[in-house]
Amino acid sequence: MSKIQTTQVSVPEDVIHLGIGQPDENLLPVGKIAQAASHCFRLKNRQILQYGQQQGDGNFRITLARFLTHEYDISVNPEHLFITAGTSQALDLICALFTRPGDTIIVEEPSYFLALRIFADYQLNVIGTPVDHNGIIIEALEERLAKHKPVFVYTIPVFHNPTGVTLSAERRKRLIKLSQMHDFLIVADEVYQLLAYTLTPPPPLAANDSSGRILSLGSFSKILAPGLRLGWIQADPVLLERFLARSFLVSGGGLNPFVSSVVNSMIELGLQKEHLHYLRNVYLERIRVMSQALRLKIPFLTFSEPHGGYFIWCRLPDGADTEDLLAIAETHKAGFQPGVRFSSMNALRNYLRLSFAYYANDKLVQGIERLRQVLHSEPVS
Ligand SMILES: Cc1ncc(COP(=O)(O)O)c(C=O)c1O
């Protein structure tokens, strides 16, 4: 009998798929969310079940702004927040609002593969620009801006998916300057901003926006639970007006007001802070375990130990094709994301992305051992 799938990925018990970029189910705080929900119901505020407000519940935006101000160590104004159903939904809405088919956008090479799919849905002309260990290489971006007029630049400026790198403070300033000179929006996907383990990243790009051109996208998917479908956009209120005028928000009364109320309680009870602290410790330990296993078992694979986020981006010798290795991986009950999926130009074939978020330490080590067997089944050097 076929199994009815209820979650985004369903991996057989005996497979260790290190390509999965989702939280480990054992790290989803069911008890804390239940506590927050019952707190929220005990308040007997019937409004939590009412249609919401286009921008997101006002009380929740105040609570969220307070939480973010504390976490970022820089003031966040609730009027600069718009509540979304997560970053994927925010990206879709940004494309709907600001682009038309055939418009050009610039993305990092590599970039988050599912964002590339959203951009394909809107038939955008996607131009890749390279990154190094400090994020987008500004000179390369300038070369592209001399030839193209993008509507926006999509960047993952903090603990980048897939490379793990963070855009330096100096390059942030130069990027913002370029957005003013060339009149484009910056769409900053910052879903990993709060998952910092060994480095304090610069604050979100929108925190220093004086030109109304920056949209910073945040999410509860990685710091709480992806099934909640809750996130936010931080931007200048004038830019947010474009969002608030969307008829579906007027008709439907904003996004996820009930979940916002539960997460409001989660923050007010201190449970979100506690959970975030816990996640940071768990993931830091997992990075150490995975990195050590990689160095020991697959020394010809090069990577930098990430300071935050979910991913380790690995390079194989030139000539390797990680997509071709997928079939072999399947026979070893192993898995990873091949580099080409993150490329807007069908490149990066000798790279692969691993995640330490989905499995506990023992499985991570076993998964790396299987990866070693996969790589040794193929002449890669
Ligand atoms: C860079 C990036 N953006 C967005 C998402 C999806 O975020 P959300 O669950 O908030 O839609 C992910 C999830 O893997 C991601 O890595």
The ligand as an SDF file (V2000), in Angstrom:
LIG
                    3D

 16 16  0  0  0  0  0  0  0  0999 V2000
   17.7240   30.9510    1.9100 C   0  0  0  0  0  0  0  0  0  0  0  0
   16.3620   30.4170    2.2150 C   0  0  0  0  0  0  0  0  0  0  0  0
   15.3000   31.1980    2.0000 N   0  0  0  0  0  0  0  0  0  0  0  0
   14.0560   30.7630    2.2740 C   0  0  0  0  0  0  0  0  0  0  0  0
   13.8220   29.5030    2.7740 C   0  0  0  0  0  0  0  0  0  0  0  0
   12.4060   29.0780    3.0390 C   0  0  0  0  0  0  0  0  0  0  0  0
   11.9380   29.8330    4.1140 O   0  0  0  0  0  0  0  0  0  0  0  0
   10.4160   29.7740    4.6040 P   0  0  0  0  0  0  0  0  0  0  0  0
   10.1940   28.4550    5.2430 O   0  0  0  0  0  0  0  0  0  0  0  0
   10.3110   30.9230    5.5440 O   0  0  0  0  0  0  0  0  0  0  0  0
    9.5580   29.9530    3.3970 O   0  0  0  0  0  0  0  0  0  0  0  0
   14.8970   28.6530    3.0100 C   0  0  0  0  0  0  0  0  0  0  0  0
   14.6760   27.2840    3.5110 C   0  0  0  0  0  0  0  0  0  0  0  0
   15.4700   26.3960    3.3130 O   0  0  0  0  0  0  0  0  0  0  0  0
   16.1990   29.1380    2.7290 C   0  0  0  0  0  0  0  0  0  0  0  0
   17.2770   28.3690    2.9340 O   0  0  0  0  0  0  0  0  0  0  0  0
  1  2  1  0
  2  3  1  0
  2 15  2  0
  3  4  2  0
  4  5  1  0
  5  6  1  0
  5 12  2  0
  6  7  1  0
  7  8  1  0
  8  9  2  0
  8 10  1  0
  8 11  1  0
 12 13  1  0
 12 15  1  0
 13 14  2  0
 15 16  1  0
M  END
$$$$
